[in-house]
Amino acid sequence: MITALYIFIGGGLGSLLRYGIGSAVKNWTEMSFPLGTFLSNLLACILLAVFTVVISSKADQAEWIKPLLIVGFCGGFSTFSTFGYETATLIQQGHVTVALINILLSVSVGVGLIYWVLSK
């Protein structure tokens, strides 16, 4: 039961940070590319990889860190559903090229960042 609480807290914090980044980006730019979601997802990929490396070296000491940071925080901070919605909206609005760029960049850079951090 306590594990669920850690996931709940981490997910809430990650979601709030994602919302904050999305709102800040909307205030700074008027582009059709969903930059806030893109940045949140990339930062979440980097953090997930870093947390994985750090936690694996200290797995015995703090069992609560993985559900709090990896499952909760990174899960709330990254958002595949928003990525899917924004990409579908771009297609509906006729921005097919921007939608394809969003898909290619989000997947390739996200996976690439995790691979890069884990291979260090």
N, C-alpha and C positions, 0 to 999 in steps of 0.2 A: 504494500500500500504506500509506503514512503517513497518508493521508486516513482510511482505515478505522480506524487507531489513534486518531485524534482523535475520530471518531464513537464508538468504543468507550469511551473515557475520559469524554467528555461524557455519553453515555447512562448510564453507570454512576453518575456523580455525580448526574445528574438523578433517576434511579431511587431512589437512597438518600435524596435530599431528599424525594421524594414519599412514600416509606415513612415517613420521620420525621414528616412533617406528618400523614399518616393515623394513625399511632400516637398522636401527641400529641392530636389531636382526639378519638380514641376514649377517651383518658384523661380528657378534659375534659367530654365530653357523652355522653348516652345517647339520642340521637335516631335515628329511623329514616332521616332524610335523610342521604345519604353526603357529609357536609360536607368531610371530608378530601380526597376526590377532587375535589369541586367547587372547593375553594380551590386545590389544586395545578394544576388545569386552567386556572383563571383567571389565576393567577400566571404560568403558562407562556405563556399568550396575551399578557400584558403584556410579559414578558421577550422573547418572540419578536419582537414589534413594536419594542421598544426596541433589541434587538440588530440588527434589520434596518436601522433608521434609522442607528445608529452605524456598522455595518459598511459600509453603502452609501457613507458619506462617506470611508471608509478602505480601500476594496476593494483598492487597489493595494498597500497596505503589509503586509497580513497575510492571506494566502489560507487559512491554517489556522483562522482564527477562525470562519468560517461552518460548516464541518463540526463543529467542537468545540461551539459554542454553539447554533446554530440546529438543525442536524440531530440532533446527539448529545444535548446537555443538555436542550433544550426537548422533544425527542422522548421522552426518558426521563422527564422531569418530568411531562409531560402523559400521559394514559393513556386512550385511547378504549376499549380492551378492558375496563379496570376499570369505567369509566363504564357500558358496556353490560352487564357482569355485574351490577353493583349495581342498575341499573335493572330488569333482568329479575328479579332476586331480590325487589325491592320489589313487582313485579307478582305474582309467585308467592305472596308473603306477604299479598296482599290490599291492599297500599298503592298502589293504582293512581293515586290523586290525587297522592301524594308522588312517584311515578315520573314522572308527567306534568310536575309542577313542576320536577323535576330535569332533564328533557329540555329544557323551555322555557328555564329559567334558564341552564343550561350552554351551550346553543347561542347564545341571543340575547346574553347578557352576554359570552361569549367572543369572538364575532364583533364585537360592539360595542366591546369594549376594544381589539381589534386595529385596527379602523377608527379609533377615537378617537386612538390613539397615532400611527398612520400619517398622519393628517390634520393633525397639529400642525406 
